[in-house]
Amino acid sequence: MNRFIVKKFLIVILFGITFFGFQRIGYSQESSTEFLVTGKVNDPQGKKAIGAAILVKGTTIGTTTDTTGFFILKVPSDQAVLVISHYSTSKSMEVPLNGSKKIVVRLGEGT
């Protein structure tokens, strides 16, 4: 009887692994159109904006600039819009990529 239960358990486990494996392949949100965007963000005075937040509008995909004001971000589409903000200004800036893989941004003056 123990052998029967063990075999049944293994069959259920293998079925689960197979099912979830196919689910990931069939319903994955990974896109073949993803590409890397690199850029530099400057503050309103033209200095490097360390720690600026860069988000893909309408998603939770994002990054921050490094100590030189540079960033690299994998975006889901070449038509994505980046939302960039930094503590040096109260305004955030929206930057449509329009197919660009490299951008340089100077943030506006805060109000």
DOROPA-77035 format. One record per residue: residue number from 1; residue in one letter; x, y negated, z of N, C-alpha, C, O, CB in turn. Coordinates in steps of 0.02 Angstrom, whole numbers, padded with zeros to 5 digits. Each point is the difference from the previous one (the first is absolute). Glycine has a CB too. Example, Ala and Ser with C-alpha at 12.3 -4.5 7.8 and 13.67 -1.06 7.14 Angstrom:
BEGIN
+-----+---------+--------+--------+--------+--------+--------+--------+--------+--------+--------+--------+--------+--------+--------+--------+--------+
| num | residuo |    n.x |    n.y |    n.z |   ca.x |   ca.y |   ca.z |    c.x |    c.y |    c.z |    o.x |    o.y |    o.z |   cb.x |   cb.y |   cb.z |
+-----+---------+--------+--------+--------+--------+--------+--------+--------+--------+--------+--------+--------+--------+--------+--------+--------+
|   1 |       A |  00660 |  00284 |  00390 | -00045 | -00059 |  00000 |  00045 | -00060 |  00000 |  00052 |  00001 |  00033 | -00147 |  00058 |  00029 |
|   2 |       S |  00077 | -00112 | -00098 |  00042 | -00059 |  00003 | -00039 | -00055 |  00037 |  00025 | -00055 |  00008 |  00034 |  00087 | -00116 |
+-----+---------+--------+--------+--------+--------+--------+--------+--------+--------+--------+--------+--------+--------+--------+--------+--------+
This chain:
BEGIN
+-----+---------+--------+--------+--------+--------+--------+--------+--------+--------+--------+--------+--------+--------+--------+--------+--------+
| num | residuo |    n.x |    n.y |    n.z |   ca.x |   ca.y |   ca.z |    c.x |    c.y |    c.z |    o.x |    o.y |    o.z |   cb.x |   cb.y |   cb.z |
+-----+---------+--------+--------+--------+--------+--------+--------+--------+--------+--------+--------+--------+--------+--------+--------+--------+
|   1 |       M |  00041 |  00059 |  00000 | -00041 | -00059 |  00000 |  00044 | -00063 |  00000 | -00018 | -00050 | -00033 | -00073 |  00114 |  00093 |
|   2 |       N |  00145 | -00063 | -00024 |  00045 | -00058 |  00001 |  00027 | -00017 | -00069 |  00005 | -00059 | -00018 |  00026 |  00089 |  00134 |
|   3 |       R | -00015 |  00022 | -00156 |  00026 | -00011 | -00068 | -00052 | -00036 | -00043 |  00017 | -00044 | -00039 |  00055 |  00146 |  00050 |
|   4 |       F | -00134 | -00082 | -00003 | -00054 | -00031 | -00039 | -00007 | -00074 |  00017 | -00008 | -00041 | -00045 | -00052 |  00152 |  00041 |
|   5 |       I |  00063 | -00128 |  00067 | -00006 | -00070 |  00021 |  00060 | -00040 | -00025 | -00009 | -00057 | -00023 | -00056 |  00092 |  00126 |
|   6 |       V |  00124 | -00008 | -00099 |  00060 | -00034 | -00023 | -00004 | -00012 | -00075 |  00016 | -00055 | -00024 |  00051 |  00107 |  00117 |
|   7 |       K | -00088 | -00002 | -00132 | -00007 | -00008 | -00072 | -00050 | -00054 | -00017 |  00011 | -00041 | -00044 |  00019 |  00162 |  00028 |
|   8 |       K | -00086 | -00120 |  00051 | -00052 | -00050 | -00012 |  00026 | -00070 |  00016 | -00012 | -00048 | -00037 | -00077 |  00134 |  00063 |
|   9 |       F |  00125 | -00092 |  00029 |  00029 | -00064 |  00020 |  00049 | -00025 | -00053 | -00002 | -00059 | -00017 | -00012 |  00091 |  00138 |
|  10 |       L |  00057 |  00012 | -00147 |  00048 | -00020 | -00051 | -00034 | -00021 | -00064 |  00021 | -00047 | -00034 |  00061 |  00126 |  00084 |
|  11 |       I | -00136 | -00044 | -00068 | -00037 | -00018 | -00060 | -00031 | -00070 |  00007 |  00003 | -00040 | -00046 | -00028 |  00162 |  00024 |
|  12 |       V | -00003 | -00136 |  00080 | -00030 | -00065 |  00013 |  00054 | -00054 | -00003 | -00011 | -00053 | -00029 | -00078 |  00106 |  00100 |
|  13 |       I |  00146 | -00042 | -00042 |  00056 | -00048 |  00000 |  00024 | -00012 | -00072 |  00008 | -00058 | -00020 |  00027 |  00095 |  00136 |
|  14 |       L | -00024 |  00016 | -00154 |  00022 | -00008 | -00069 | -00051 | -00037 | -00042 |  00018 | -00041 | -00042 |  00049 |  00146 |  00053 |
|  15 |       F | -00130 | -00090 | -00002 | -00053 | -00035 | -00036 |  00001 | -00074 |  00017 | -00006 | -00042 | -00045 | -00065 |  00147 |  00044 |
|  16 |       G |  00078 | -00121 |  00065 |  00003 | -00070 |  00021 |  00058 | -00038 | -00030 | -00008 | -00056 | -00024 | -00047 |  00090 |  00130 |
|  17 |       I |  00113 | -00002 | -00106 |  00060 | -00032 | -00029 | -00011 | -00011 | -00075 |  00016 | -00054 | -00026 |  00057 |  00108 |  00113 |
|  18 |       T | -00099 | -00004 | -00121 | -00012 | -00006 | -00072 | -00051 | -00055 | -00014 |  00010 | -00041 | -00044 |  00017 |  00162 |  00029 |
|  19 |       F | -00082 | -00121 |  00052 | -00053 | -00049 | -00010 |  00025 | -00071 |  00010 | -00012 | -00043 | -00042 | -00072 |  00128 |  00078 |
|  20 |       F |  00118 | -00097 |  00020 |  00024 | -00067 |  00014 |  00056 | -00021 | -00047 |  00006 | -00059 | -00016 | -00038 |  00075 |  00135 |
|  21 |       G |  00071 |  00031 | -00143 |  00051 | -00015 | -00050 | -00031 | -00025 | -00064 |  00023 | -00049 | -00030 |  00051 |  00134 |  00081 |
|  22 |       F | -00127 | -00051 | -00074 | -00035 | -00022 | -00061 | -00036 | -00066 |  00012 | -00003 | -00041 | -00046 | -00010 |  00160 |  00011 |
|  23 |       Q | -00014 | -00130 |  00093 | -00033 | -00062 |  00015 |  00048 | -00058 | -00007 | -00017 | -00052 | -00029 | -00061 |  00111 |  00107 |
|  24 |       R |  00139 | -00052 | -00052 |  00049 | -00054 | -00004 |  00017 | -00016 | -00072 |  00007 | -00058 | -00019 |  00039 |  00093 |  00131 |
|  25 |       I | -00038 |  00017 | -00152 |  00017 | -00010 | -00070 | -00058 | -00032 | -00037 |  00010 | -00047 | -00039 |  00067 |  00145 |  00042 |
|  26 |       G | -00138 | -00074 |  00008 | -00058 | -00024 | -00036 | -00023 | -00068 |  00020 | -00026 | -00038 | -00041 | -00007 |  00154 |  00029 |
|  27 |       Y |  00042 | -00134 |  00075 | -00028 | -00063 |  00025 |  00052 | -00047 |  00027 | -00015 | -00044 |  00040 | -00088 |  00105 | -00015 |
|  28 |       S |  00164 | -00052 | -00045 |  00054 | -00042 |  00025 | -00010 | -00073 | -00023 | -00024 | -00012 | -00055 |  00102 |  00111 |  00053 |
|  29 |       Q | -00060 | -00146 |  00046 | -00004 | -00070 | -00018 |  00064 | -00025 | -00031 |  00007 | -00059 | -00017 | -00088 |  00042 |  00110 |
|  30 |       E |  00130 |  00062 | -00101 |  00062 | -00020 | -00031 | -00013 | -00016 | -00074 | -00038 |  00035 | -00033 |  00105 |  00037 |  00114 |
|  31 |       S | -00036 | -00124 | -00104 | -00013 | -00023 | -00068 |  00064 |  00003 | -00041 |  00054 | -00015 |  00025 | -00147 | -00059 |  00016 |
|  32 |       S |  00087 |  00093 | -00104 |  00058 |  00002 | -00043 |  00019 | -00070 | -00025 |  00052 | -00009 | -00031 | -00083 |  00126 | -00003 |
|  33 |       T | -00011 | -00167 |  00047 |  00014 | -00067 | -00023 |  00037 | -00042 |  00052 |  00012 | -00059 | -00011 | -00113 |  00066 | -00061 |
|  34 |       E |  00119 |  00023 |  00129 |  00036 | -00037 |  00051 |  00068 | -00021 | -00026 |  00032 |  00036 | -00039 | -00093 |  00027 |  00130 |
|  35 |       F |  00084 | -00121 | -00068 |  00067 | -00021 | -00017 |  00027 | -00046 |  00055 | -00038 | -00026 |  00041 |  00013 |  00037 | -00164 |
|  36 |       L |  00090 | -00021 |  00122 |  00033 | -00041 |  00051 |  00002 | -00073 | -00020 |  00015 | -00018 | -00057 |  00053 |  00116 |  00090 |
|  37 |       V | -00084 | -00140 |  00015 |  00006 | -00073 | -00008 |  00055 | -00023 |  00048 | -00001 |  00019 |  00059 | -00122 | -00033 | -00094 |
|  38 |       T |  00169 | -00026 |  00011 |  00050 | -00029 |  00044 | -00010 | -00076 | -00001 | -00025 | -00028 | -00049 |  00108 |  00123 |  00027 |
|  39 |       G | -00064 | -00126 |  00076 | -00009 | -00072 |  00002 |  00036 | -00033 |  00056 |  00030 |  00032 |  00043 | -00138 | -00014 | -00095 |
|  40 |       K |  00106 | -00084 |  00051 |  00029 | -00042 |  00052 | -00052 | -00051 |  00020 | -00034 | -00029 | -00043 |  00153 |  00046 | -00002 |
|  41 |       V | -00124 | -00029 |  00110 | -00047 | -00049 |  00026 |  00040 | -00055 |  00035 |  00042 |  00015 |  00043 | -00134 |  00073 | -00030 |
|  42 |       N |  00077 | -00150 | -00030 |  00031 | -00058 |  00032 | -00053 | -00038 |  00039 | -00058 |  00000 | -00018 |  00144 | -00009 | -00074 |
|  43 |       D | -00064 | -00023 |  00146 | -00047 | -00041 |  00039 | -00011 | -00067 | -00035 |  00029 | -00012 | -00053 |  00009 |  00068 |  00161 |
|  44 |       P | -00081 | -00100 | -00080 | -00014 | -00064 | -00034 |  00062 | -00043 | -00012 |  00000 | -00042 | -00045 | -00111 |  00047 |  00098 |
|  45 |       Q |  00164 |  00004 | -00013 |  00061 | -00039 | -00009 |  00048 |  00032 | -00049 |  00054 | -00026 | -00012 | -00068 | -00016 |  00128 |
|  46 |       G | -00004 |  00099 | -00144 |  00042 |  00035 | -00048 |  00049 |  00048 |  00031 |  00042 |  00029 | -00036 | -00054 | -00126 | -00036 |
|  47 |       K |  00009 |  00107 |  00138 |  00044 |  00046 |  00034 | -00031 |  00070 |  00000 | -00061 |  00007 | -00007 |  00107 | -00100 |  00079 |
|  48 |       K | -00004 |  00144 | -00062 | -00025 |  00069 |  00000 | -00053 |  00009 |  00054 |  00010 | -00022 |  00057 |  00101 |  00063 | -00101 |
|  49 |       A | -00166 | -00009 |  00027 | -00054 |  00012 |  00047 |  00008 |  00070 |  00029 | -00026 |  00049 | -00028 | -00052 | -00127 | -00036 |
|  50 |       I |  00113 |  00082 |  00120 |  00011 |  00064 |  00033 | -00064 |  00022 |  00034 | -00032 | -00039 |  00035 |  00154 |  00011 | -00017 |
|  51 |       G | -00141 |  00090 | -00030 | -00060 |  00028 |  00033 | -00066 | -00021 | -00031 | -00052 |  00006 |  00033 |  00118 | -00004 |  00069 |
|  52 |       A | -00066 | -00026 | -00163 | -00063 | -00016 | -00034 | -00038 |  00064 | -00013 |  00030 |  00052 | -00016 |  00021 | -00156 | -00038 |
|  53 |       A | -00117 |  00101 |  00060 | -00042 |  00059 | -00011 | -00025 | -00001 | -00072 | -00025 | -00050 | -00025 | -00010 |  00052 |  00146 |
|  54 |       I |  00043 |  00055 | -00155 | -00024 |  00007 | -00069 | -00048 |  00059 | -00001 |  00018 |  00056 |  00018 |  00090 | -00104 | -00067 |
|  55 |       L | -00171 |  00034 |  00029 | -00051 |  00052 | -00003 | -00030 |  00002 | -00070 | -00004 | -00052 | -00034 | -00021 |  00038 |  00156 |
|  56 |       V |  00006 |  00074 | -00144 | -00038 |  00006 | -00062 | -00072 | -00014 |  00017 | -00030 |  00034 |  00042 |  00111 |  00052 | -00092 |
|  57 |       K | -00110 | -00137 |  00019 | -00067 | -00023 |  00016 | -00050 |  00058 | -00005 |  00000 |  00038 | -00048 |  00029 | -00153 |  00005 |
|  58 |       G | -00072 |  00120 |  00094 | -00051 |  00051 |  00001 |  00023 |  00068 |  00022 | -00038 |  00049 | -00005 | -00015 | -00112 | -00083 |
|  59 |       T |  00115 |  00069 |  00111 |  00027 |  00064 |  00022 |  00036 | -00009 |  00067 |  00003 | -00055 |  00027 |  00009 |  00095 | -00147 |
|  60 |       T |  00015 |  00014 |  00145 |  00042 | -00002 |  00060 |  00074 |  00010 | -00019 |  00041 |  00012 |  00044 | -00136 |  00031 |  00026 |
|  61 |       I |  00110 | -00048 | -00134 |  00069 |  00008 | -00024 |  00037 | -00065 |  00010 | -00023 | -00053 | -00022 | -00013 |  00140 | -00063 |
|  62 |       G |  00093 | -00084 |  00117 |  00038 | -00061 |  00011 |  00070 |  00012 |  00025 |  00021 |  00056 |  00011 | -00127 | -00111 |  00011 |
|  63 |       T |  00142 |  00000 | -00013 |  00068 |  00001 |  00025 |  00016 | -00069 |  00028 | -00042 | -00044 |  00000 |  00076 |  00134 | -00084 |
|  64 |       T |  00028 | -00098 |  00107 |  00024 | -00066 |  00022 |  00067 | -00014 | -00033 |  00034 |  00046 | -00024 | -00095 | -00034 |  00135 |
|  65 |       T |  00079 | -00075 | -00113 |  00065 | -00017 | -00028 |  00056 |  00016 |  00050 | -00011 |  00000 |  00061 | -00042 | -00091 | -00131 |
|  66 |       D |  00111 |  00104 |  00044 |  00058 |  00015 |  00043 |  00034 | -00064 |  00021 | -00027 | -00055 | -00007 |  00042 |  00165 | -00051 |
|  67 |       T |  00045 | -00105 |  00085 |  00036 | -00058 |  00026 |  00026 | -00047 | -00054 |  00025 | -00054 |  00015 |  00007 |  00124 |  00081 |
|  68 |       T | -00039 | -00050 | -00159 |  00019 | -00044 | -00055 | -00060 | -00026 | -00039 |  00008 | -00035 | -00050 |  00099 |  00099 |  00042 |
|  69 |       G | -00167 | -00048 |  00032 | -00062 | -00023 | -00033 | -00023 |  00045 | -00057 | -00048 | -00016 | -00034 |  00081 | -00097 |  00065 |
|  70 |       F |  00001 |  00169 | -00042 | -00018 |  00046 | -00053 | -00047 |  00055 |  00023 | -00002 |  00017 |  00059 |  00112 | -00041 | -00112 |
|  71 |       F | -00148 |  00052 |  00005 | -00043 |  00057 |  00015 | -00004 |  00046 | -00061 |  00013 | -00021 | -00057 | -00080 | -00048 |  00139 |
|  72 |       I |  00048 |  00131 | -00069 | -00015 |  00049 | -00052 | -00066 |  00032 |  00021 | -00009 |  00018 |  00058 |  00133 |  00005 | -00087 |
|  73 |       L | -00171 | -00017 | -00018 | -00066 |  00026 |  00016 | -00025 |  00042 | -00058 |  00002 | -00021 | -00058 | -00026 | -00077 |  00132 |
|  74 |       K | -00001 |  00158 | -00059 | -00032 |  00043 | -00050 | -00073 | -00020 | -00004 | -00036 |  00006 |  00049 |  00118 |  00090 | -00027 |
|  75 |       V | -00104 | -00119 | -00079 | -00069 | -00024 | -00009 | -00039 |  00050 | -00044 |  00030 |  00034 | -00042 |  00008 | -00155 |  00054 |
|  76 |       P | -00103 |  00124 | -00002 | -00040 |  00050 | -00037 | -00014 | -00019 | -00073 | -00021 |  00043 | -00039 | -00030 | -00014 |  00147 |
|  77 |       S |  00061 | -00091 | -00126 | -00017 | -00022 | -00068 |  00042 | -00061 | -00019 |  00019 | -00039 |  00043 | -00136 |  00084 | -00030 |
|  78 |       D |  00132 | -00051 | -00078 |  00037 | -00059 | -00023 | -00043 | -00062 |  00000 |  00025 | -00055 | -00014 |  00047 |  00130 | -00055 |
|  79 |       Q | -00137 | -00067 |  00083 | -00045 | -00058 |  00004 | -00019 | -00016 |  00072 | -00047 | -00038 |  00012 |  00002 |  00069 | -00125 |
|  80 |       A |  00082 | -00004 |  00161 | -00014 | -00012 |  00071 |  00012 | -00074 |  00017 |  00036 | -00036 | -00036 | -00004 |  00155 |  00064 |
|  81 |       V | -00062 | -00140 |  00027 |  00010 | -00068 |  00025 |  00033 |  00006 |  00068 | -00025 |  00036 |  00044 | -00075 | -00083 | -00107 |
|  82 |       L |  00157 |  00013 |  00073 |  00034 |  00001 |  00064 | -00023 | -00059 |  00042 | -00008 | -00056 | -00026 |  00108 |  00113 | -00026 |
|  83 |       V | -00111 | -00045 |  00116 | -00016 | -00053 |  00047 |  00060 | -00008 |  00046 |  00020 |  00048 |  00035 | -00147 | -00025 | -00039 |
|  84 |       I |  00157 | -00082 |  00004 |  00062 | -00012 |  00037 | -00012 | -00053 |  00052 | -00029 | -00053 | -00013 |  00098 |  00084 | -00087 |
|  85 |       S | -00047 | -00016 |  00162 | -00006 | -00049 |  00054 |  00063 |  00001 |  00043 |  00037 |  00049 |  00002 | -00163 | -00034 | -00001 |
|  86 |       H |  00137 | -00072 |  00033 |  00059 | -00009 |  00042 | -00016 | -00050 |  00054 | -00042 | -00044 | -00010 |  00121 |  00071 | -00086 |
|  87 |       Y | -00047 | -00021 |  00153 | -00015 | -00044 |  00056 |  00018 | -00073 | -00013 | -00024 | -00044 |  00035 |  00044 |  00140 |  00039 |
|  88 |       S |  00021 | -00110 | -00125 |  00021 | -00068 | -00015 | -00056 | -00042 | -00031 |  00007 | -00061 | -00006 |  00108 |  00104 | -00009 |
|  89 |       T | -00169 | -00012 | -00004 | -00057 | -00035 | -00030 | -00065 |  00034 |  00021 | -00002 |  00061 |  00011 |  00073 | -00097 | -00109 |
|  90 |       S | -00124 | -00003 |  00104 | -00064 |  00029 |  00020 | -00038 |  00027 | -00061 | -00052 |  00033 |  00008 |  00047 | -00112 |  00089 |
|  91 |       K |  00030 |  00067 | -00156 | -00033 |  00023 | -00061 |  00032 |  00064 | -00025 |  00061 |  00009 |  00004 | -00089 | -00128 | -00034 |
|  92 |       S | -00014 |  00165 |  00006 |  00027 |  00058 | -00035 | -00006 | -00013 | -00075 | -00039 | -00042 | -00021 |  00007 |  00121 |  00117 |
|  93 |       M |  00072 | -00044 | -00134 |  00002 | -00011 | -00072 | -00018 |  00065 | -00035 |  00024 |  00053 |  00018 |  00064 | -00143 | -00005 |
|  94 |       E | -00131 |  00085 | -00063 | -00017 |  00058 | -00042 |  00040 | -00004 | -00065 |  00000 | -00052 | -00034 | -00117 |  00059 |  00085 |
|  95 |       V |  00151 |  00048 | -00067 |  00042 |  00002 | -00060 | -00022 |  00059 | -00043 |  00014 |  00057 |  00017 |  00083 | -00110 |  00045 |
|  96 |       P | -00131 |  00039 | -00119 | -00017 |  00055 | -00046 |  00063 |  00023 | -00036 |  00039 | -00041 | -00025 | -00157 | -00005 |  00010 |
|  97 |       L |  00127 |  00112 |  00011 |  00061 |  00025 | -00032 | -00002 | -00005 | -00076 |  00051 | -00016 | -00032 | -00038 |  00094 |  00127 |
|  98 |       N | -00071 | -00066 | -00125 | -00006 | -00003 | -00073 |  00056 |  00037 | -00036 |  00027 | -00024 | -00050 | -00085 | -00085 |  00063 |
|  99 |       G |  00077 |  00167 |  00013 |  00051 |  00042 | -00030 |  00071 | -00016 |  00021 |  00046 |  00036 | -00020 | -00121 | -00026 | -00074 |
| 100 |       S |  00086 | -00062 |  00133 |  00068 | -00018 |  00022 |  00025 |  00049 |  00053 | -00037 |  00021 |  00044 |  00013 | -00142 | -00069 |
| 101 |       K |  00087 |  00139 |  00019 |  00031 |  00044 |  00049 |  00046 | -00039 |  00047 |  00023 |  00028 |  00051 | -00029 |  00066 | -00133 |
| 102 |       K |  00020 | -00157 |  00066 |  00042 | -00042 |  00043 | -00035 | -00067 |  00010 | -00024 | -00030 | -00048 |  00131 |  00087 |  00007 |
| 103 |       I | -00109 | -00080 |  00104 | -00030 | -00065 |  00014 |  00043 | -00039 |  00049 |  00036 |  00029 |  00041 | -00151 |  00019 | -00063 |
| 104 |       V |  00111 | -00113 |  00018 |  00031 | -00046 |  00048 | -00055 | -00049 |  00020 | -00032 | -00030 | -00043 |  00151 |  00042 | -00008 |
| 105 |       V | -00129 | -00020 |  00116 | -00055 | -00041 |  00025 |  00027 | -00051 |  00050 |  00041 |  00016 |  00043 | -00122 |  00080 | -00060 |
| 106 |       R |  00057 | -00157 |  00010 |  00013 | -00052 |  00050 | -00067 | -00018 |  00031 | -00045 | -00025 | -00034 |  00148 | -00021 | -00028 |
| 107 |       L | -00109 |  00060 |  00127 | -00063 | -00012 |  00034 | -00015 | -00074 |  00005 |  00045 | -00041 |  00003 | -00029 |  00146 |  00062 |
| 108 |       G | -00081 | -00122 | -00064 | -00021 | -00070 |  00005 |  00007 | -00028 |  00070 |  00010 |  00037 |  00048 | -00088 | -00017 | -00142 |
| 109 |       E |  00073 | -00084 |  00099 |  00003 | -00035 |  00065 | -00061 |  00018 |  00042 | -00055 |  00006 | -00026 |  00120 | -00100 | -00026 |
| 110 |       G | -00055 |  00104 |  00116 | -00055 |  00016 |  00047 | -00040 | -00062 |  00017 |  00024 | -00057 | -00005 |  00044 |  00151 |  00051 |
| 111 |       T | -00130 | -00084 | -00026 | -00042 | -00056 |  00020 | -00015 |  00002 |  00074 | -00035 | -00043 |  00026 | -00015 |  00040 | -00139 |
+-----+---------+--------+--------+--------+--------+--------+--------+--------+--------+--------+--------+--------+--------+--------+--------+--------+
